[in-house]
Amino acid sequence: MRLTIEQPEAIREFAYAQGWLPRGVEVTHLENVDPSDSVQIYLRGHLSNATTLIFKQADEDDVTDESFMAMIDAANALTHKEDEQPVLLGYAEKERILCMRDIGQDAPS
């Protein structure tokens, strides 16, 4: 699966299957977080429960297992400034996709 701003339904179904998003919560729209980054895709998914998630995907041609694991480690090291909770919700290794809680947002429930 490739992340694309034109496919909120596909991203929603993928997030359901991965357990990152509870059934009944919709991805209402997507926006590019950093359109200037040519190596990784960053999308912010706006959800029907008034929260947001960040989906990050490394370019398949440029990523190695080691660099993807380093991306996971870096995301896992991030903490929410107020309650010190990790922002990484999960990752799909085959697709090279990370799902993170947006800084300053609550996790979807």
DASULHU-V213994 format. One record per backbone hydrogen bond with DSSP energy under -1.0 kcal/mol. CO is the residue of the C=O (numbers start at 0). NH is the residue of the N-H. E is the energy in kcal/mol with one decimal. If there is no record, write none. Layout:
co:nh:e
CO:NH:E
CO:NH:E
This chain:
co:nh:e
3:6:-1.6
6:10:-2.2
7:11:-2.4
8:12:-2.5
9:13:-2.3
10:14:-2.8
11:15:-2.5
12:16:-2.4
13:17:-2.0
14:19:-2.0
14:20:-1.2
15:18:-1.0
21:24:-1.9
25:47:-2.2
28:45:-2.8
30:43:-2.9
33:36:-1.7
38:58:-2.4
40:56:-2.4
41:32:-2.5
42:54:-3.1
43:30:-1.7
44:52:-1.9
45:27:-2.5
45:28:-1.1
46:49:-1.4
50:46:-2.8
51:101:-1.5
52:44:-3.2
53:99:-3.0
54:42:-2.9
55:97:-3.1
56:40:-3.1
58:61:-1.1
58:62:-1.0
63:67:-2.4
64:68:-2.5
65:69:-2.0
66:70:-1.8
67:71:-2.1
68:72:-2.7
69:73:-2.4
70:74:-2.2
71:75:-2.8
72:76:-1.5
79:83:-1.8
84:79:-2.1
86:100:-3.4
89:98:-2.8
91:95:-1.2
91:96:-1.8
95:57:-1.6
96:91:-2.8
97:55:-2.3
98:88:-2.8
98:89:-1.5
99:53:-3.3
101:104:-2.4
